[in-house]
Amino acid sequence: MSSSPVLVLDIDGVVSVAQPGSPRPWCANLKADWGFDHDEMARDFFRREFLEVLRGRLDLYAALHAWLETKGLADRVEEFVAYWFAKDAVIDRAVLGQADAWRQRTGGRCYTASNQEHHRIAYLRDQAGLSRHFDEIIYSAALGVCKPDRVFFTNAQARMGVAAAQSILFVDDSAANVDGARACGWRAMLYRGPESLARALDNWG
């Protein structure tokens, strides 16, 4: 197992910046385009069946079909997924550039650690090009557990083959996830934009 420096980035809110509340939320035109808004989808889908999707226990398409059926949209599941994934892939190239430069300078490894399901990860990896920037994209559906659960971090560390937890710098925009990582011995910082990451990476590795 390796103890060389490791950088681990969250995806939504760090690498991808189209989450609700951001300057360019993926759901900005959801009501006009689909007849329901993000608050409704969060209440009735994201905080319910989607939690099982994130843990890899339920397929996204099956869960969405059931929910969209209540809207009379069951025949448009694939169209909706394509809409969602394309709009929810606003990648911060400055952050990826910083991670790439850090890897080149230190020889360290770089990963993601994110609450994601299989289909969106495939889109981000292959269509949005994240595979070129990370040694591996580690995510909740593959691990069977979500951040900030302790098991997420211990499983992720094992998957990365990292011997010393303190050799990991984890960057996330959620305080609960940062606290969860620290409880497992990882170094962790709350992300406050590319400038905060640049300052941290100047002193890491």
PyMOL commands that set and color helices and strands:
alter all, ss='L'
color gray80, all
select helices_A, chain A and resi 30-34+38-46+49-54+60-69+74-87+93-106+118-127+130-132+140-143+150-160+165-167+175-183+194-202
alter helices_A, ss='H'
color red, helices_A
select strands_A, chain A and resi 6-9+109-114+136-139+168-172+187-190
alter strands_A, ss='S'
color yellow, strands_A
deselect
rebuild
show_as cartoon
